[in-house]
Amino acid sequence: MDKKEHWEKVYQTKSLTEVSWYEPVPETSLNIIASLKLCKNAAIIDIGGGDSLLADHLLALGYTNITVLDISAAAIERAKLRLGPRAALVKWIIRDMLLFTGSEKFDLWHDRATFHFLTDLQDRHIYLDIVNRNLKEKGYLIVSTFALDGPEKCSNLPVHQFSESTLFDVFGLYFTKINCFEKEHPTPVLTLQQFLYCTFQKTITFGY
C-alpha cells in the first residue's frame, strides 16, 4: 500500500474524533499564530491539514487567505462538508507535500503532526527545500512533531522523533529559531503524546 492509499483508507474508515491527532480546538497552534501578529490577509498554508479544525478557527478569527494541503482527498472532502458554505473561503490542495509547487508564496507555513512521518533524511531535505521555495522572505514556519519521548509509530506508520536541536539541524540552514517547547497532547482515548512545537523565521533564500 502506498502512502496515498494508506491515508485515504484512514480517512474513509475512521471518524474525525477517532484519529489520535484530533483536537477540538487547536489551541497551541492558534496561540503561536496569534503571537506572530500576522495581518488578517496573510497567506497561511496548513500542511497535512486535511480534516484538522485549524482552518475553521482561522476563518472564525477573520483570516482570509487560507490554504489546506493534504495527500488524502477523503480528508479534504470531510473538511469541506463540515465547513459547508465556508469551505469556498479556503483553497484546497490534494497533493503529497514532497511534490508541492505553489503558485503563491506564503507568510506562514504550519505543519502539525505531518513532518515526523518523514523518516528518510533525503525526504526531510526535500521538505526543507520546498518550504524555502514557498515561504516569503521573513515568513514563519511552525512545525510540531513527536518529541524524543513521543510515540514511535502513528497510524501504524513509523515516525521520526525530534529534539529541539535535531529539528534545528534540519531547518537551521534557512531559518532562525524563535522558540521551541514541548506539550502533551491527549488523544481521544486519553493517552498522552509528547509533542515538540518549534517556530522559525526564514532568514536566507538560496537559489530562488
C-alpha positions in Angstrom: 0.0 0.0 0.0 1.5 3.4 -1.0 1.2 6.4 1.3 -1.7 8.0 -0.5 -3.7 4.8 -0.4 -2.8 4.4 3.3 -4.2 7.9 4.2 -7.3 7.5 2.0 -8.1 4.3 3.9 -7.5 6.1 7.3 -10.0 8.9 6.5 -12.5 6.5 4.9 -12.6 4.2 7.9 -12.1 6.5 11.0 -14.2 9.4 12.1 -12.8 12.8 13.0 -12.7 12.1 16.7 -11.2 8.6 16.3 -7.8 9.7 14.9 -5.1 10.2 17.5 -4.2 13.7 16.4 -7.7 15.1 16.8 -8.0 18.4 18.6 -11.5 20.0 19.1 -9.6 23.4 19.4 -6.0 23.6 18.1 -5.3 25.9 20.9 -1.5 25.7 20.9 -1.2 26.4 17.1 -3.7 29.2 17.4 -1.7 30.8 20.3 1.5 30.6 18.3 -0.1 32.1 15.3 -1.6 35.0 17.4 1.8 35.7 18.8 3.2 36.3 15.3 0.7 39.2 14.8 0.1 38.5 11.1 -2.3 40.6 9.1 -5.7 39.0 8.6 -5.0 38.7 4.8 -1.6 36.9 5.4 -1.2 33.8 3.2 -1.3 30.8 5.5 -0.9 27.2 4.5 -1.6 24.2 6.7 0.4 21.2 5.6 -1.3 17.8 6.1 -4.2 19.9 7.4 -6.9 17.6 5.9 -9.6 17.2 8.4 -8.0 19.4 11.1 -10.1 22.2 12.6 -7.4 24.8 12.3 -8.9 26.3 9.1 -12.3 26.5 10.8 -10.9 28.5 13.7 -8.7 30.7 11.5 -11.8 31.6 9.5 -13.7 32.4 12.7 -10.8 34.7 13.7 -11.1 36.7 10.4 -8.2 35.3 8.4 -9.0 35.5 4.7 -6.2 33.7 2.8 -6.0 30.1 4.0 -4.7 27.1 2.1 -5.0 23.5 3.3 -2.8 20.8 1.7 -3.3 17.1 2.3 -2.5 13.9 0.4 -6.0 12.5 1.1 -8.9 13.5 -0.9 -11.2 11.9 1.6 -9.8 14.1 4.4 -10.3 17.3 2.5 -13.8 16.3 1.4 -14.7 15.7 5.0 -13.4 19.1 5.9 -15.4 20.7 3.1 -18.6 19.0 4.2 -18.0 20.2 7.8 -17.4 23.8 6.8 -20.3 23.9 4.4 -20.5 27.2 2.5 -17.4 28.5 4.3 -15.3 25.8 2.5 -15.3 28.2 -0.5 -13.2 30.6 1.5 -10.4 28.1 1.7 -8.0 26.9 -1.0 -7.8 23.1 -1.0 -4.9 21.2 -2.5 -4.8 17.4 -2.7 -1.1 16.5 -3.1 1.9 14.8 -1.5 3.7 17.5 0.4 7.0 16.4 -1.1 5.6 17.2 -4.6 4.2 20.6 -3.7 4.8 23.5 -6.0 2.8 26.5 -5.0 1.6 29.4 -7.2 2.0 31.9 -4.4 4.4 32.4 -1.6 3.2 32.2 2.0 3.6 34.3 5.1 3.1 31.2 7.3 3.7 27.5 6.8 2.0 25.4 9.5 2.7 21.7 10.0 1.3 19.8 12.9 1.9 16.1 13.1 3.0 15.7 9.4 6.7 16.3 9.3 7.5 13.4 11.7 6.3 10.9 9.1 9.4 11.8 7.0 11.7 9.1 8.4 14.1 9.3 5.4 16.8 12.0 5.7 16.6 12.8 2.0 12.8 13.4 2.3 13.5 15.9 5.1 16.0 17.7 2.8 13.4 17.8 0.0 10.8 19.2 2.5 13.2 21.9 3.6 13.8 23.0 0.0 10.0 23.1 -0.6 9.4 25.2 2.5 12.3 27.6 1.4 10.8 28.0 -2.1 7.3 28.6 -1.0 7.7 31.0 2.0 8.2 34.7 1.6 11.2 36.5 3.0 10.9 36.8 6.8 8.0 34.2 6.6 7.2 32.0 9.5 7.4 28.2 9.9 5.6 26.3 12.7 6.5 22.7 13.0 5.0 20.3 15.6 6.4 16.8 15.7 6.7 14.0 18.2 9.3 14.7 20.8 12.1 12.2 21.8 9.7 10.6 24.3 6.8 10.7 21.9 5.3 7.7 20.1 7.4 5.6 17.8 4.5 4.9 15.4 1.4 6.8 14.4 -1.5 5.4 12.3 0.6 2.2 12.0 3.4 4.0 10.3 6.9 4.6 11.7 7.8 8.2 12.7 10.9 10.2 13.4 11.2 11.7 16.8 12.9 15.1 17.3 14.6 17.2 19.9 14.9 21.0 19.7 18.5 20.6 18.4 17.7 17.9 15.8 14.8 19.9 14.4 17.0 22.9 14.2 19.6 20.8 12.4 17.0 20.3 9.6 15.8 23.9 9.3 18.7 26.0 10.6 20.2 26.4 7.1 17.4 28.9 6.1 15.7 29.7 9.3 16.2 31.4 12.7 14.6 29.7 15.7 12.1 31.9 17.6 11.2 29.4 20.2 10.6 25.7 21.0 8.6 23.9 23.7 7.1 20.6 24.5 3.4 19.9 25.1 1.4 16.8 25.9 -1.4 16.0 23.6 -4.3 13.9 25.0 -5.6 11.6 22.3 -9.4 10.7 22.0 -8.7 7.5 24.1 -7.0 9.7 26.7 -3.4 8.5 26.2 -0.8 11.3 26.3 1.6 12.0 23.4 4.6 14.3 23.8 4.9 16.9 21.1 7.6 19.4 20.3 6.5 22.7 18.8 9.1 25.0 17.2 8.6 28.3 15.5 11.1 29.6 12.9 11.5 32.7 10.8 13.0 32.5 7.3 16.3 34.4 7.0 18.1 33.1 3.9 16.9 32.1 0.4 19.5 30.3 -1.7 18.9 29.9 -5.4 15.4 31.5 -5.6 
